[in-house]
Amino acid sequence: MARADGASEDSVVRIGYVARPHGVRGGLRIALDNPQSETLETTRRLLLDNGAERRAYTIIKAAPAGRGGLRIELYGIATREAAEALQGAVVLIATADLPPESAGEFYTYRAIGCEVYTTDGSLIGKVSRIFPTGANDVLVIDHDGSEVLVPVIADVIKQLDLDRRVITIEALPGLLD
């Protein structure tokens, strides 16, 4: 299953954004793109991009904050005013800093843009995005101007070759209708 969302062309992955300051000592509340992600709890660095500049920070502390959010403290951000200036900034992680994928897991950014074929070789389209549902993730595939939703479950996903950028699915009855 998937563990992180979004990607960028320069080896970083978007994982959320700064929702608001937290407290008076420069803490930040982060809204995660994937509420189940533990990436910021396991890495020590992140990048914040406010549109005008992208800056690296070292994480002092990260803890769950409810509703899929996270409270973090960063070196160099020690006041509420400094935290307020970062509100809305996109939170990025270098792909090199991501923890290794476990067996049966993949980072969703790696599937974006993959071509999706049925087991009989028919091209369905390309993955445009992925979203979590709680039970499983869902691939959104662009197919002739419409979207096809494909659950990321073993009965449907038959082969996931992210290096070749190809996903093969079993088109169960009703899936492609």
Buried (B, 14 or more C-beta within 10 A) or exposed (E): EBBBBBBBEEEBBBBBBBBBBBEEEBBBBBBBBBBEBBBBBEBEBBBBBBEEEBEEBEBBEBEBBEEBBBBBBBEEBBEBEBBEBBBEBBBBBBBEBBEEBEEEEBBBBBBBEBBBBBEEEEEBBBBEBBBBEEEBBBBBBBBEEEEBEBBBEEEBBEEBEBEEBBBBBBBEEEBBE
